[in-house]
Amino acid sequence: MGRQRTFDEAEVIAQSASVFLRQGYEGTSIDDLLAATGLHRGSLYKAFASKRGLFLAALQRTLPNLVSGDNTHNSTDDDTRNTHRDTRDGTHKDTPSDAHDDALDLLLVALLELAPRDPEVRALAAAALAHLSHDQAADLLGQRLLARAHLAGH
């Protein structure tokens, strides 16, 4: 009989999401995820099957924050710039606004890097945006993309 899991799956997913937020999907290696989570390679593969599996788990865990978050949040304010800075440092604040911005950031990674070629990621992204009109989604994602690039207000 195999050993029982000795890690907190939610914590591993959150730590991995932070890496994906900082480095993107393609820029993140399995070794990056192992370093961030402290897992052994076998444990990661047993729990999540692959880097993609871990990204999907992070996306599924994070996307509900889009619906529960404040969709009118202004992505150009100081809190958003600080959230971006904190995310790059690997630390997070625990406010609803930060969770919403992190969800948007991970959604941007999904849309830009995976959705064009991955139907499952595309379906998750579409479901996450279904409560918004096309113009609202474009505005929200566009503002967040500019904030991540430190171009908000330009």
C-alpha positions as CSV (number, residue, x, y, z in Angstrom):
1,M,0.0,0.0,0.0
2,G,1.4,3.4,-0.9
3,R,2.2,6.2,1.5
4,Q,-0.5,8.7,2.4
5,R,-0.2,12.3,1.2
6,T,1.6,14.5,3.6
7,F,1.0,17.8,2.0
8,D,-1.9,20.3,1.9
9,E,-3.2,20.1,-1.6
10,A,-4.8,23.6,-1.4
11,E,-1.5,25.1,-0.3
12,V,0.4,23.3,-3.1
13,I,-2.1,24.7,-5.6
14,A,-1.8,28.2,-4.2
15,Q,2.0,28.0,-4.3
16,S,1.9,26.8,-7.8
17,A,-0.6,29.5,-8.9
18,S,1.9,32.1,-7.6
19,V,4.6,30.6,-9.8
20,F,2.4,30.5,-12.8
21,L,1.4,34.2,-12.1
22,R,5.0,35.3,-11.9
23,Q,6.4,33.2,-14.8
24,G,3.5,32.3,-17.0
25,Y,2.7,28.7,-18.0
26,E,5.4,28.2,-20.6
27,G,8.0,30.0,-18.4
28,T,7.3,27.6,-15.5
29,S,9.2,24.3,-15.3
30,I,8.4,21.3,-13.2
31,D,11.6,22.1,-11.3
32,D,10.2,25.6,-10.5
33,L,7.0,24.0,-9.2
34,L,8.9,21.5,-7.1
35,A,11.0,24.3,-5.6
36,A,8.0,26.4,-4.8
37,T,6.0,23.6,-3.3
38,G,8.6,21.4,-1.7
39,L,7.1,18.4,-3.3
40,H,9.1,15.5,-4.7
41,R,8.6,14.9,-8.4
42,G,6.7,11.6,-7.8
43,S,4.3,13.3,-5.4
44,L,3.5,16.1,-7.9
45,Y,2.9,13.6,-10.7
46,K,0.8,11.3,-8.5
47,A,-1.4,14.1,-7.3
48,F,-1.7,16.2,-10.5
49,A,-0.4,14.0,-13.3
50,S,1.5,16.8,-15.0
51,K,2.3,20.5,-15.1
52,R,-0.9,21.1,-17.0
53,G,-2.9,19.1,-14.4
54,L,-1.5,21.4,-11.7
55,F,-2.3,24.5,-13.8
56,L,-5.8,23.3,-14.3
57,A,-6.2,22.7,-10.6
58,A,-4.9,26.2,-9.9
59,L,-7.2,27.7,-12.5
60,Q,-10.3,25.8,-11.2
61,R,-9.5,26.9,-7.6
62,T,-8.9,30.5,-8.6
63,L,-11.6,31.3,-11.2
64,P,-14.5,31.4,-8.7
65,N,-12.9,34.6,-7.3
66,L,-13.9,36.3,-10.6
67,V,-17.6,35.8,-9.8
68,S,-17.3,36.5,-6.1
69,G,-14.9,39.4,-6.6
70,D,-15.7,43.0,-7.4
71,N,-16.0,43.2,-11.2
72,T,-16.0,46.9,-11.0
73,H,-12.6,47.1,-9.3
74,N,-10.5,49.7,-11.0
75,S,-7.3,48.0,-12.1
76,T,-5.3,51.2,-12.2
77,D,-5.4,52.0,-8.5
78,D,-2.4,51.7,-6.1
79,D,-3.7,48.5,-4.5
80,T,-3.6,46.7,-7.9
81,R,-0.1,47.9,-8.6
82,N,0.9,46.7,-5.1
83,T,-0.8,43.3,-5.7
84,H,1.2,42.9,-9.0
85,R,4.4,43.8,-7.1
86,D,3.5,41.3,-4.3
87,T,2.7,38.6,-6.8
88,R,6.0,39.0,-8.5
89,D,7.7,38.7,-5.1
90,G,5.8,35.5,-4.4
91,T,3.8,37.0,-1.5
92,H,0.1,37.8,-1.5
93,K,-2.2,40.0,0.5
94,D,-5.5,38.3,1.4
95,T,-8.2,40.8,0.3
96,P,-11.1,40.1,-2.0
97,S,-9.6,42.6,-4.5
98,D,-6.3,40.7,-4.5
99,A,-8.0,37.4,-5.0
100,H,-10.0,38.9,-7.9
101,D,-6.8,40.3,-9.5
102,D,-5.0,37.0,-9.1
103,A,-7.9,35.2,-10.7
104,L,-7.7,37.7,-13.6
105,D,-4.0,37.3,-13.9
106,L,-4.2,33.5,-14.0
107,L,-7.1,33.8,-16.5
108,L,-4.8,36.0,-18.7
109,V,-2.1,33.3,-18.6
110,A,-4.7,30.7,-19.5
111,L,-6.1,32.8,-22.4
112,L,-2.8,33.8,-23.8
113,E,-0.8,30.7,-23.5
114,L,-3.2,27.7,-23.4
115,A,-6.7,28.5,-24.5
116,P,-5.8,28.8,-28.2
117,R,-4.8,25.1,-28.3
118,D,-6.4,23.5,-25.2
119,P,-10.2,23.0,-25.4
120,E,-10.5,22.3,-21.7
121,V,-8.7,25.5,-20.7
122,R,-10.8,27.4,-23.3
123,A,-14.0,26.0,-21.8
124,L,-12.9,27.0,-18.2
125,A,-12.1,30.5,-19.4
126,A,-15.4,30.8,-21.3
127,A,-17.3,29.7,-18.2
128,A,-15.5,32.1,-16.0
129,L,-16.4,35.0,-18.3
130,A,-19.9,33.9,-19.1
131,H,-21.5,36.3,-16.6
132,L,-19.9,39.3,-18.4
133,S,-20.8,40.8,-21.8
134,H,-18.1,40.7,-24.4
135,D,-17.4,44.4,-23.9
136,Q,-17.2,44.0,-20.1
137,A,-14.8,41.0,-20.4
138,A,-12.6,42.9,-22.9
139,D,-12.5,46.0,-20.6
140,L,-11.8,44.0,-17.5
141,L,-9.1,41.8,-19.1
142,G,-7.6,44.7,-21.0
143,Q,-7.3,46.9,-17.9
144,R,-5.7,44.0,-15.9
145,L,-3.3,43.3,-18.8
146,L,-2.2,46.9,-18.8
147,A,-1.8,47.0,-15.0
148,R,0.4,43.8,-15.2
149,A,2.5,45.5,-17.8
150,H,2.7,48.7,-15.6
151,L,1.0,50.6,-18.4
152,A,-2.3,51.4,-16.6
153,G,-3.4,55.0,-17.2
154,H,-1.5,55.3,-20.5
